Amino acid sequence: MLKKWYSLVLLCCVIAVFCSCNKGVIYQKYNKIPDNTWDMNAPMEFNVPIEDTINRYNVYVNIRNDDGYDFSNLYLFIDITAPNNATERDTMNCVLADNSGKWLGEGLGDIWDNKILFKFNTRFRKGNYKFKLTQAMRWV
């Protein structure tokens, strides 16, 4: 049986952000999760064109959650497909609350935003990259 990830998250956005180490944001996209339910079989995809092969980039994943989210973290599988179709997969643990349950990041009311570094000081080849983010939360 296929599991779906249900939560009380009022609003949850995942953003792939590229920041050049000396220029600023070169790509940013927000995706709203329909019905606050992120099906593990419905990854979010971000297509990022890279022109600059000289500068290095920091890649962030931004998570927005509300106080109703039942967990202190969010696990993601992140698949990156390069212009030559080579694909690599990473697992990322996005820590959203400390051990006492206090939400991390910047908050406004009951909404919390976290900007989490995924890749640091990375060079890319010229071409289109595809970033695929899949929620990887598992429970008994």
Secondary structure as the mmCIF struct_conf table of DSSP 4:
data_model
#
loop_
_struct_conf.conf_type_id
_struct_conf.id
_struct_conf.beg_label_comp_id
_struct_conf.beg_label_asym_id
_struct_conf.beg_label_seq_id
_struct_conf.end_label_comp_id
_struct_conf.end_label_asym_id
_struct_conf.end_label_seq_id
STRN STRN1 LYS A 4 TYR A 6
BEND BEND1 LEU A 10 LEU A 10
STRN STRN2 CYS A 13 SER A 20
TURN_TY1_P TURN_TY1_P1 CYS A 21 LYS A 23
STRN STRN3 GLY A 24 LYS A 32
HELX_LH_PP_P HELX_LH_PP_P1 ILE A 33 ILE A 33
HELX_RH_3T_P HELX_RH_3T_P1 PRO A 34 ASN A 36
STRN STRN4 THR A 37 ASP A 39
TURN_TY1_P TURN_TY1_P2 MET A 40 ASN A 41
STRN STRN5 MET A 44 ILE A 50
BEND BEND2 THR A 53 ASN A 55
STRN STRN6 TYR A 57 ASP A 66
TURN_TY1_P TURN_TY1_P3 ASP A 67 GLY A 68
BEND BEND3 SER A 72 SER A 72
STRN STRN7 ASN A 73 THR A 81
TURN_TY1_P TURN_TY1_P4 PRO A 83 ASN A 84
BEND BEND4 ASN A 85 ASN A 85
STRN STRN8 THR A 87 VAL A 95
STRN STRN9 ALA A 97 ALA A 97
TURN_TY1_P TURN_TY1_P5 ASN A 99 SER A 100
BEND BEND5 GLY A 101 GLY A 101
HELX_LH_PP_P HELX_LH_PP_P2 LYS A 102 LYS A 102
STRN STRN10 TRP A 103 TRP A 103
HELX_LH_PP_P HELX_LH_PP_P3 LEU A 104 LEU A 104
BEND BEND6 GLY A 105 GLY A 105
STRN STRN11 GLU A 106 LEU A 108
TURN_TY1_P TURN_TY1_P6 GLY A 109 ASP A 110
STRN STRN12 ILE A 111 THR A 122
BEND BEND7 LYS A 126 LYS A 126
STRN STRN13 GLY A 127 GLN A 135
#
